[in-house]
Amino acid sequence: CHPFHSGSSSHQREKINSLIDLIENDGNPGEQLTGLSELCEHVSISSEDSMLSFPTDRVVPLLIGALQGSENPDVMLLAARAMTLLLDVYPPSARLISQCGGLEIFYEKLLSIEYIDLAEQSIQALGKMSESYPALLLDPHHGNVLDAVLSFVDFFQIGMQRIAVGTAANV
């Protein structure tokens, strides 16, 4: 993965670093869940301007690792939610998520439908990516993301169906 942006105010940097420490502690799912939950809250109340100094290059690989490597469905869901929020608040993060393998992970989580909440969160993340960077979803190196989004469209409730169809329209 290539660095995006780094540096921030001292207080914010300390807070983010403590959250990163919690997220990295995959031996303790409780701490990891706390870190992911607080990260989701932090990102959700942030502005795009404040995200310019957010350590995206450190956080995105951690989130992808938690999404891919955890056996805890809550950890995976919160990691996916954090990336979705990041995509919503700071759309340029889509490129880093793609570079770090996030598209493939969302694709896998969507196709496996092991956990319905995680599949829905994957649709939402892919939908956010399609709003600003639809060409990323067409890259064949990431799998056939468009087919994955539409494969189970009738399985999901109407809200998710709308996001899936909107994603297809954007692409």
Residue pairs with C-beta under 8 A, 6 or more apart in sequence:
1 57
1 60
1 61
1 96
1 99
1 100
2 57
2 96
2 99
3 57
4 56
4 57
4 60
4 92
4 93
4 95
4 96
5 51
5 52
5 53
5 54
5 55
5 56
5 57
6 53
6 55
6 57
6 58
7 13
7 53
7 55
8 16
8 53
8 54
8 55
9 53
12 53
13 55
15 42
16 42
16 54
16 55
16 59
19 35
19 38
19 39
19 42
20 35
20 55
20 58
20 59
20 62
21 35
22 31
22 32
22 34
22 35
22 36
22 38
23 32
23 35
23 36
23 39
23 59
23 62
23 63
23 66
24 62
25 31
25 32
25 35
26 32
26 66
26 69
26 70
26 75
29 70
29 72
29 74
29 75
32 66
32 70
32 72
32 75
33 72
33 74
33 75
33 78
36 63
36 66
36 75
36 78
36 79
36 81
36 82
37 78
39 59
39 82
40 78
40 81
40 82
40 85
43 51
43 54
43 82
43 85
43 86
43 89
44 85
44 89
46 54
46 89
46 90
47 89
48 89
48 90
48 91
51 86
51 89
51 90
51 93
54 90
56 86
56 90
56 93
56 96
57 96
59 82
59 86
60 83
60 86
60 93
60 96
60 97
60 100
60 102
61 100
63 79
63 80
63 82
63 83
63 86
63 102
64 79
64 83
64 97
64 100
64 101
64 102
64 105
66 75
66 76
66 78
66 79
67 76
67 79
67 80
67 83
67 102
67 105
67 109
68 101
68 105
70 76
70 79
73 114
73 115
73 117
73 118
76 109
76 115
76 118
77 115
77 117
77 118
77 121
80 106
80 109
80 118
80 121
80 122
80 125
81 121
83 93
83 97
83 102
83 125
84 121
84 124
84 125
84 128
86 93
86 97
87 93
87 94
87 97
87 125
87 128
87 129
87 132
88 128
91 128
91 131
91 132
91 133
92 132
94 128
94 129
94 132
94 133
94 136
95 133
95 136
97 103
97 129
98 129
98 133
98 136
98 139
98 142
102 125
103 126
103 129
103 136
103 137
103 139
103 142
103 143
103 145
104 142
104 143
106 122
106 125
106 126
106 145
107 122
107 142
107 143
107 144
107 145
107 148
108 143
109 115
109 118
109 119
109 121
109 122
110 119
110 122
110 123
110 126
110 148
110 149
110 151
110 152
111 148
111 151
112 119
113 119
113 152
113 155
119 152
119 156
120 156
120 160
123 149
123 156
123 160
123 163
123 164
123 167
124 160
124 163
126 137
126 145
126 149
126 167
127 163
127 164
127 166
127 167
127 170
129 136
129 137
130 137
130 166
130 167
130 170
130 171
131 170
134 170
134 171
136 142
137 145
137 146
137 167
137 171
138 145
138 146
138 171
145 171
146 167
146 168
146 171
149 164
149 167
149 168
150 164
150 165
150 168
153 160
153 161
153 164
153 165
154 161
156 164
